[in-house]
C-alpha cells in the first residue's frame, strides 16, 4: 500500500493572489525539472498529485521553508519581482512530515 504524499508550495504572502498562483507553478515546475526522475516523486505523480499551497511572510518564513529539514526543496526567484525568492516547493511529504508547515496559512 502506498503512503499518501503531497507537494507543499510556499509563496510569499506579500504577493497578490494571482502572483502567488503563478509563482507556485514556477516553483513546482522547477521542482519537477530537478527531482521528477526520482522514485518518490514519480510515485507522487502516479498516485497522489496532491498540492498544498501555503503562504509565508516576507522573507524569514520563506527561508525556513526553503531549508526544509533535509526534504527535497526547490525555490524560484522572479527577476520581474525584484529577484527575491517568491516560492518554494518541498516534497513529496507524508502527513507527518507535512507538520513541518503547520505554522503557515493556506494561500
Residue, then its C-alpha position, 0 to 999 in steps of 0.5 A: x500500500x502506498x503512503x499518501x504524499x503531497x507537494x507543499x508550495x510556499x509563496x510569499x504572502x506579500x504577493x497578490x493572489x494571482x502572483x502567488x498562483x503563478x509563482x507556485x507553478x514556477x516553483x513546482x515546475x522547477x521542482x519537477x525539472x530537478x527531482x521528477x526522475x526520482x522514485x518518490x516523486x514519480x510515485x507522487x505523480x502516479x498516485x497522489x498529485x496532491x498540492x498544498x499551497x501555503x503562504x509565508x511572510x516576507x522573507x524569514x518564513x520563506x527561508x525556513x521553508x526553503x531549508x526544509x529539514x533535509x526534504x527535497x526543496x526547490x525555490x524560484x526567484x522572479x527577476x520581474x519581482x525584484x529577484x527575491x525568492x517568491x516560492x518554494x516547493x518541498x516534497x513529496x511529504x507524508x502527513x507527518x512530515x507535512x507538520x513541518x508547515x503547520x505554522x503557515x496559512x493556506x494561500 
